Amino acid sequence: MEAKAYYRSVKMSPRKAKLVIDLIRGKQVGYALGIVNNVESTVKEPIGKCLNSAIANAVNNNQMDAEKLYIKEIFVTPGQMLKRFRARAKGSGNRILKRTSHLTIVVAELDK
């Protein structure tokens, strides 16, 4: 049995989120929360929120034991981009892409 949590349209770059996600993939949730809380990155707050939500879904909805949970699957996909312009020299402009992400976390119990 497994539990899922989604976090849609988070204002973080998928590339930056992937660096933190690769650190916690396959780890037990207590260990993963420790890694997320101690990493120096701006994406640690949304990833921590989504991980806590997945743990809560597993415990409350599926009656799983929080001590036996591990991250079965975690991935980030690009979301919608906000397109902005910054004025540059001689009347030209540069495009600024403000990226968003969709985060998905699946947790499951260890079979021990």
C-alpha positions in Angstrom: 0.0 0.0 0.0 1.2 3.5 -0.7 0.2 7.1 -0.2 0.7 10.1 -2.4 1.0 13.9 -2.1 1.0 16.5 -4.9 2.1 20.1 -4.8 1.1 21.9 -8.0 2.4 25.2 -9.4 5.0 25.7 -6.8 7.1 28.8 -7.5 10.5 27.0 -7.8 12.6 25.9 -10.7 12.4 22.2 -11.5 16.2 22.2 -12.0 16.9 23.4 -8.5 14.3 21.1 -7.0 15.8 18.1 -8.7 19.1 18.6 -6.9 17.4 18.2 -3.5 15.0 15.5 -4.7 17.9 13.3 -5.8 19.4 13.4 -2.3 16.2 11.9 -0.6 15.0 9.4 -3.2 14.6 6.0 -1.7 15.4 7.0 1.9 13.3 6.5 5.0 11.1 9.5 5.7 12.7 10.5 9.0 16.1 10.5 7.4 14.8 12.4 4.4 13.2 15.1 6.5 16.5 15.6 8.2 18.2 16.1 4.9 15.6 18.5 3.6 15.7 20.6 6.8 19.5 20.9 6.7 20.1 21.5 3.0 20.9 25.1 2.0 18.4 25.7 -0.7 15.3 27.8 -1.3 13.3 24.7 -2.4 13.5 23.0 1.0 10.3 24.5 2.3 7.9 23.3 -0.5 9.6 19.9 -0.6 9.3 19.6 3.2 5.6 20.5 3.1 4.8 18.0 0.5 6.8 15.3 2.3 4.9 16.0 5.5 1.7 15.9 3.6 2.5 12.5 2.1 3.4 11.1 5.6 0.1 12.5 7.0 -1.8 10.9 4.2 -0.2 7.5 4.8 -0.8 7.6 8.6 -4.3 9.1 8.6 -5.9 7.7 5.5 -4.2 4.3 5.1 -3.3 3.5 8.8 0.4 3.0 8.0 3.2 3.1 10.6 5.2 6.4 10.3 8.4 4.6 11.4 8.3 2.2 8.5 7.7 4.6 5.7 10.2 5.3 2.9 10.1 7.4 -0.2 9.1 5.0 -3.0 8.8 7.6 -5.7 9.6 11.3 -6.0 9.7 13.5 -9.0 9.3 17.0 -10.2 7.9 18.2 -13.6 7.9 21.7 -15.1 4.7 23.7 -14.7 3.5 26.8 -16.3 6.0 29.6 -16.9 5.3 33.3 -16.2 6.8 35.3 -19.0 8.1 38.8 -18.2 10.3 41.4 -19.9 13.1 43.6 -18.7 13.9 46.7 -20.5 17.4 46.8 -22.1 19.5 49.2 -24.1 18.3 50.9 -27.4 14.6 50.0 -26.8 15.1 46.3 -26.8 14.0 43.8 -24.1 15.1 40.6 -22.5 12.6 37.8 -21.7 12.5 36.6 -18.1 10.9 33.2 -17.4 9.6 32.6 -13.9 9.4 28.9 -13.7 7.0 26.8 -11.7 7.0 23.1 -10.8 4.7 20.2 -10.0 6.0 18.0 -7.2 4.8 14.4 -6.6 5.8 12.2 -3.6 4.8 8.6 -3.1 5.6 6.9 0.2 5.2 3.2 1.1 5.8 0.9 4.0 8.9 -1.3 4.3 8.2 -5.0 4.1 10.1 -6.0 7.3 
